[in-house]
């Protein structure tokens, strides 16, 4: 296979960036390539891509997302900044001359996809959530293929069925065994292993509910092990008073722990939902009600339909309900069979389309 020249965009959050990482890691295993990545200046993709892919050409764009509701006058200067960014993107794409552009969405992808389309560069788009984002809906018409993570998303984009592909959401591969993960945190493999997270920035709601849950478990002498990503340094230190809890403000490679967990307590971000599906893990899901188009609730319901999820609305969340849900999910048998790897499906379509 010849050396590829690939342009990527999609970032601002881990939900957009991590699928790109998973896909690029798979391409790395298959062939050599040169990478041009358009990032959101100062965000996770901008901070991480050079570490994750040494030698990448990183192009940071100073952009912000549109305000809601969309008709607000404050969106006029934001749209102007996107138009100016497109000129910068066109120059970079002309110099780099990629074989194709792959986008995982987010507002950074608007000027990048527009520029690629004007230069007649093939565009491929991936949507992580069950409810498609505004930018992906607008840009879908430029996509050779529009990859989706949930079957119900297909009806949201006005494309011929042949150009919409149910691929699932690419996730990073697990690199450690259950024993290695648990021993790394000083846990015995004898007891159930529960991972708690509230997204990349944590969740005070989940932190507080789980802290009260830990009190209940301590009083009842229930034997479990918890790995808790709090997003808050002080809260992480405070939770260490429970002998069965290992708490950190942030945990690198949390996907390794999710892959070997007995249960996950989490928000319904696209990456977490995808990891639960991919590894066939069970989760108690507390959707964030502030998510755009309430997409986290739809993500959570999709996981519940597969038999892997137990949804608790934030307004109904109590430590007692958490305890009951944990008891139910830990003993629940699931007949779920993880699908084919999303990265394989996506790359099969792209490489065939580009005759690579």
Buried (B, 14 or more C-beta within 10 A) or exposed (E): EEEBBBBBBBBBBBBBBBBBBBBBBBBEEEEEBBBBBBBBBEBBBBEBBBEBBEEBBBBBBEBBBBEEEEEEEEBEEBEEBBEEBBEBBBEBBEEBEBBBBBBBBBBBBBBBBBBBBEBEBBBBBBBBBBBBBBBBBBBBBBBBBBBBBBEEBBEBBEBEEEBBBBBBBBBBBBEBEBEEBBEEBEBEEEBBBBBBBBBBBBBEBBBEBBBBBBEEBBEEEBEBBBBBBBBBEEBBEBBEEBEBBBBBBBBEEBBBBBBBBBBBBBBBBBBBBBBBBBBBBBBBBBBBEEBEBEBBBBBBBBBBEBBBBBBBEBEEBEBEBBBEBBEEBEEEEEEBEEEEBBBEBBBEBBBEEEEB
